Amino acid sequence: MQDWPASTDWLAERAQATPQKLALIIGSQRWTYGELNQLVNATCAKLQQEGVQAGDFVAVLLPNGLPYVCLVHALARLSAILVPLNTRLTPTELRWQIEHVAAKWLIADEGFAQDAAQWLMVNCQLLIFSDSWLVETSLTINHSPFTVNHYQSVVFTSGTSGQPKGVLLTFANHFWSATASAFRLGLNPNDLWLSVLPLYHVGGLAVLFRSCLYGTAVSLHPRFDLATINHDLDSNPITLISVVPTMLHRLLQSRSHWPAHLRLILLGGAAATPELVQQANALPRAVIGNQLSVIGKPSTDYRSPNTDYPPLVAPTYGLTEAASQVATMLPSDAARKPASVGKPLMFTTIKIVGEDGNERPSNEIGEIVVTGQTVMAGYFAKVVSRKWQVAGEEKLATCNLQPATIHTGDLGYLDEDGDLFLVQRRSDLIVSGGENVYPAEVEAVLRQHPQVVEACVVGVPDAEWGQRVVAMAQIAPNATVSAQDLITFCRDHLAGYKIPRQIELVTELPLTASGKIGRKQVAEALKSNFRE
């Protein structure tokens, strides 16, 4: 397949088409696409002055904010490759990732840079981002030819087992993902997407690129702060929000209604319970023109969500290796089938295969295999060629635009309608005495107990059984339930081999930076606490 013609980058095109349209909100500050484009030009000038060139791998260690947004677009403009680093990693983990991709540059703020000497590799130069980078410049920016099959980033997976893998994503991956997402979810010219996912997460990057391609706006948050998120929902005309189940659960505990302008809650990152979807859809909606204040007394003037407003929650399944979304169920369909994540998006196909590699029939559990234009170029490896030929010059490698396939390692099944049901991440599967135990099933039972808020079930090594089923349960304030009470409760709902042998009660479960339950942290804690 031939490469697409070179052009200017997406932000430059957008700024030329709609310079006055709102692009970005951070707190009380707002920027149009024209203004954002000027800031990106200034950032490009600084990067060029420092010596950043097309094809360089540039690691970024920053919190969500304007500098990060500008760097995402500036590196694209210069044809450099973004390597977003998780701000919660240890120095050892950071050093490994920087060395793995042989990053030439690291960009951090002063806070992170203070500790950089502990882990920064010799051949990587540190650049400290400051406000001076955003000062308007008259320097000429050397735009590199932009084509969608250039590498955009190396995004590291969470590394739930072994070392994390560097996922090579192209601009084509993001383009097809944005197109397919809009095709499934619809598009409003005035959409304002509340994004709290970190920009080192593929979901955070996806929102930025989609909004640029659509010409819509992003309200970017540095972290999930409940009061700030609620204030944004009630103060700005937010139409979309991306959350993981833990975030949605906390929002539901803190709200009496959804704002009338909200049209979609994209729920992903982990399997959501049908009860959570139903509870979110049942929350009343404020009447247009009579919005409720987050600091005022709740009004009783609302319309029934079941008659005047459609459901809001769109359960979705995605992964870093497929540039975010893979399958998504529309809210109206999710209301009648809340346990499913729906059909694959346009350009994407899903198969369920057994351990023998053969495709499974409907309703039989197997590994989820994804094929499509959004699937990554591959995992980064130092043996992968980094060069391509353009006008006789060697530059950074590109990939072809053929659909690729990824064996996800996730377990699920397709029903007769072709809707996907996510059963379990394969890495989370517990095998005890030769029997498969799906943690999601046990967690669902624990959550049925009235004094349990949330639960995480993992397997810890056991000499006799291979793995032993254990759990950490977040209990409600003033709860009186004991661990033994919960084990007894499980006996009424689960086969014997699925019942947790030990349960630790906590007031809060550990969370990852993207708001998911920190399953790895839970497993480490329980492994230490529940020794044989």
N, C-alpha and C positions, 0 to 999 in steps of 0.2 A: 504494500500500500504506500502511495506517495505521501510525503510529509505535507502538512498544511502550509500555505504561504506564510512567510515571516511578516510580522506587523509590530506595532507598538504594543505594550503590555495592556492588560485589561483595565487597570486603573487609569492609564493615560487615555484610553478610548472612552471610558466612562466620563472622565472629567471634560472631555471635548464634547460629548453628547449632552450631558446634563450637569453643567458645572454648579448650578445653584441648588441642586437637590441635596437634601440631608444625607450624609454618609455615616456619621459616627456620633454617638453620645457617650460620654464618660462622666458620670456624676452630673454636675451642672453645666459642663462644657459641651459645645456642639461644633461640628465641622461639616461643611459642605464638601462635595466631591472635588470642586475646584480648589478649596482650601487644603484638603488632604493631599491633593496632587502636588501642591507647592511644597508642603512639608516633606513629602517623599523625595522631591527633587533636591531639597536641601540635604536630606539624609544621604542620597546618592552622591552628592558632591563631597560630603565628608568621607564616605567610604572610598571614593576614588582617590581623594587626597592621601588616604592612609595606604592605598595600594591594593585594595580589594579588586579582583579581576574576575571576568567570566570564567566559570568552571571551578572557582574556589569553593571549598566546603567551609561554611561559616556557622559556627555554633553560637547559639543565643541562650543566655541564662538571665531571663528577666521575668517579672510578674506581668500579668495582663495590664495593658495601658497603651497610651498613645505611642511611646517609643517602639513598642513591639509591633503595633499595627504598621507603623512607618517602615520598620525593618523588613517585615514580610513582603511589602510591595517594592521596597527599594532593592532587595536582593533579587527579586524577579526581574526588575528593570535592568539589572546589571548581569543577568544570567549567572549569578552565583547561587549556590545551593544551601538552603536553610537547614540547619541541624538543631531543632528545638530541644532544649534540655529541661528535664523535670526539676523544678526548683526545690523539690523535697528530697532529692537524692543525697547520699553521703558523698564526701570527697572521693572515696575509692570508686564509687559507681560513676561519678562524673568523669573522672580521669579515664576509666575504661571506655566510656562512650566516645570521648574526644579522640582517644588513641585509635579506637576501632575504625573511625572514618578518616583518620589522619587530617583532622580539621586544621586549616591554616590560620584561622582566626577564631577568637572567642569574644563576643560582645556581652558585657554585663554592666550593671550599674555599680555605683560605689559600694553599696552594701554587700553585694556578692563578690566584688573584686577584692575586698579586704582579705578574704580567705583563699583567693585563687592560687597563691603561692604553694598551698598544700597539695594541689592536685593538677595544676596546669602543666601540660607536657612542654618540653623544651622547644619543639618546632611549631608551637601554636602561639600566635601573638595576641595579647590581651588588648582590647579596645574598651574604654569606659564611656558609656553613653551619657551625655549630659545635655542640658537644654540648648547649648550652643549648636548642637547638631541640627536643630530645627529652625535656625535663623535663615531667612530667605537669602538665596545666593544668585549671583549673575553668571556663575560659572556654567559652561556648557557640559551637559550630561551626555556621556557616551552611551547611548542606548544600544544594547546588544540586540541582534535580530531575535525577536520573540516568536517561538513556535510552540505549539501545545505539547510536542513530544519531548521537550526539554525536561530534565529532572527539576522538580520544584523543591523537594525536601527529602531528608532521611528522618523519618519519625520512628522512634524506638517504641517497641511494644513494652507492655508492663513487666514482662519477664517473670510470670508466675511460676515457671519451672525453668531452671537453668538461667543462662545469660539472656538479657533482652535481645531482640533482633531488630536491625535497622531496616525499616520498610522504605524502599525507594518509590516515591510517588512522583508522577509527572503532572504537568498542567492538564494534559488530556484526561487523566483520572479525575481531577477536580471538575473539569468542564462537563464530562458525561454525568458525573454525580449531581452537579447542579441542575443540569437539564432534566435528568430523570426525577429528581426530587420535586422540581416545580411541576412536572407532568403529573405526579401522583398527588401532591398536596395543594396544588393551585398556587396562584400568585396574585397578590394585590399590589398595585404600584405604590401604595402608601404603607406597605408592610414595614414594621419596626420589630426586629428580632432581638429579644433579650438573651444575651449570651453570657453564661457564667463559666463555661468550660474553659480550662486553661488553653492558651495558644500553643503549648507543646503537645496538645491532644489533637488528634485528627478532626474531632468534632468542632473544636474551636477554630481551626484553620478553615474548615468547610464553610462555616457561617460567614467568615470574612469574604471568601472568594465568591460564594453564592450571591451575597448582597451586592458585591461589585458588579457581577454579571447581570443581575436583575435590575440594578439601579435603585435598590432599596436601602434601608438604614439598619445599623446595628447599635444596640445599647449594650456596651461592654462593661462587665464587672470584673474586678480583680479576684474575687472569691465569692463563695456562696455565703453571704451574710443575710440572714432571714429578714431583719428589719429593713435593710437597704433594698432587697429584692421586692418586698411587699410595697415599699414606698414607690419604687419604679413602676410596678404594675398599676398602682393607683394614681400616679402623677403623670405618666406619659402614655401615649396611645399605643401601648405594646400590643402587637397582634400575634406574635409567635414567641414561644419560649421552649428551649431545650433543657430537659432535666433528666436525671436518673431517678430510680424509684425512691431512694432515700430522701432526695431533695423534695420530691412531690409529697411524700409522707409528711415532711416537716411543714411544707406550705399548707397542707390540709389541716394540720393541727393549729395553725396560726390565723386562718382566714375564715370569714363567714360567707364570702361570696367571691366570684370571679368578676373582673371588670368586663363591661359590655363589649369593649373593643377587642378583647382577646378572642382569636379565632382558632388557635391550635396550640396544643401542648404536645410536643414531640417527646415521647417517653422511651428512652433506650438505655444502653450501657449495661443492663442486667435484666434478667427475666422479671417482669412485673406480675404481681398476683392479680387475678381477676377482681378481687375485692378492692384493690387500690384503684384500678381503672373505674370501677363502678362508683366508688366513693367520690372520685374527682369529678366525674360526669354529673353526679347528683348535686354538687354544690351549686347554690342559686347564682343567678347572674344579675348584675346591677342593670337598671334601666338606663338607656342612653339619655343623657341630659340630666341625670340624677345620680351621678356616680357617688359611691360611698367613699368617705375619707378614711384612710388607714388610721388616723388619730381620732376620728369622731365616733359617735355612737352608731352602731349598726342600724341601718334603716330597714323597715319591713317592706319597703316598696321595691319589690323585685318580681320578675316574671318566672314562671315555672320553667326549669331547664328542659323538661320533657315535652313542653308544648310550644314554647316560643323560641327556644334556642336549640341548635343542634348540639350533640356531644362535642367535647373538646379534645379528648385524649387520643393520640395516634401512637399506638405501640410500635416500636421499630427495632430492627435487628441490624447491627452493623459491625464493622471491624476495621482496624487500622489498615489492613492489607487491601481493603476495597474502598478506600477513601471515604469512609463513614457509612452511609446508609446502604443496606443490601435489600431488605424487605421492610415494608411499612403497611400497616392496616389503617385505612381511613377511619376517622372517629365514628362515623355512622355504622360501619361494619364492626368496629371494636366493641360498640355498645351491645351488640348481640352475640359476639364471639370474643370476649375480653381476654381469653387466655392465649390468643394467637397474635403473631406479629405480622400477619398478612402475606400477600403475594410479593414476589421479587419485583423490584423496580424495572422500568423500561431499560432495555439493553442488557439485562441481567437474567441469568437462569440459575435455578437451584436444583440439585439432585441430592437424594439421600442414598448413601451407599453403605453396605455392610463391610465387615472386616475382610471379606473376600474380594472387595472392590466392585461387586455387582450392585446394581440399583435396587433399592428396597421398594416394595409396593406401598400404597397408601396406608397410613396409620402405623407403620412399623418404624421403630427408632433406629437411626444410624447416623453416620457422620454427614454433616452438611458440606456439600461441595458447591462452590460458587464460581460461575464463569461470566465474564463480561468486560466491558470497556473500562470499568472503574477499578478492576483488579490491578494491583501494583505491578511495576516493572520487574520486581524481584526483591529478595533480601540483599542488603548490601554485603559485599564480600570484597576483600582487598584484591582478589584475583579478577574481579569484574573490570573489564576495560572501561576507562573513563574518557575515551576519546571518540569524536566523530569527525567527519570530513565536511567542511563547509568552505566553498571557494578555495579548496586546496589547503586550508589551515586546519590544524588539529585542535579541537576544543572538547568540551565535556560530552560524554556519551549520551546518546538518546536511545530510545527504544522504538520499536515499530508500534503501530496502532492496532494490531490484531487483538481480539479479545483473549484474555488470559484466564487461567483456572487456578483456584486456591482450595486445597483441602483444609478446611477451617479448624478441624479438631473439635468442633462443637457438635453436640448431639441433639437431634431433633427429628421431627417427622412432618410429612405433608398429609393433610387430610384429603378427602375426595374432591374438595373444591380447589385444591392446590394452595391452600393457606398453610403457612409454616408455623409450627409449634416448637419453640426452643425448650428443650428439656434440661440441658446441662452443658456447661463448658467441659470438654473432655478432661482437661487438666484438673477439674474439680471432682471428677467422678471418684467415688470410694469403692474399692473392691475389698470386701470383708468375707473371709472364708469362701472365696470363689463366687460370692454373690455381688452383683452390682447394686450400689446404693446411690441414688440420686439425691444430693444434698437439698435441692430445691423442694423435693417432695417432703422431706423431714422438716425443713424450715416452714413450709406451709402449715403443717400440723402444729408446730410450736406456736405459730402466730395466731392459731385459732384459740389459744388460751387467753382469757380476758385480761390477764395481768402481764402478758408478753407484748411488747411493742415491736420488736424485731428480733431476728435470730440468724445465726450463721453456723452452719454445720460443716465440719471438715473431718478428714481421716488422719489419724496419727499412727505411726508405726507400731505394730504389735507382733511379737514373736510367734504367737500361735495363729492369729487370724490374718496376718499380713497387714491389715489396717483395722483400727478400732474407731467406731463412729463416736465422735464427741461434739459438743456444741457450746456456743456462747450465746446467751439469751439476754437481750436488753429488756429489763422489766420496767413497768410503769412506776411513777413516783408513789411512795407509800404502799407498794405491793408487799404482800405477806407470803407469797408463794415461795416454796423451797425448790431446790434442784430435784429432790426426790419426788416432789409433787408433779413436776413436769415430766419426769421419766414415767411415772405412773400414768399420767395423762396420755403419753405417747402410746402406751400399751393398748389403749382402746382404739387406736387409729392406724397402727402400723404393725407389719410383720416383725417378729422378734429380732431378725438380723438387722433391721433398719433403726431400731431404738437406740438413741444415744446412751452410751455406757456411763458417761459423765457429762455434767452440764455446769458451766460457770455462769453465775448471774452477775450482770454489770448494769450500770446506769447509762452507759454510752458505748456503742460499738465503734471500733476504730474505722476511720474512713480514708479513702485515697484522696488525692488532690482533685479528682474529677467527681467526688461525692459518692462513689460506690463504696460498699462495705469492703474494708481492707481484709480480704480473705487470707492473704498471705500472713498479715500480722496476727490474725486470729489463730491461724494454724501454728505459728511459732510460739505464741503465748500458751496455747493449750498443750502443745508438745512438751513445754517446760513444766507446766502445772500438773499435767496428768501423766506422770511417768509410770511405767509398768511396775 
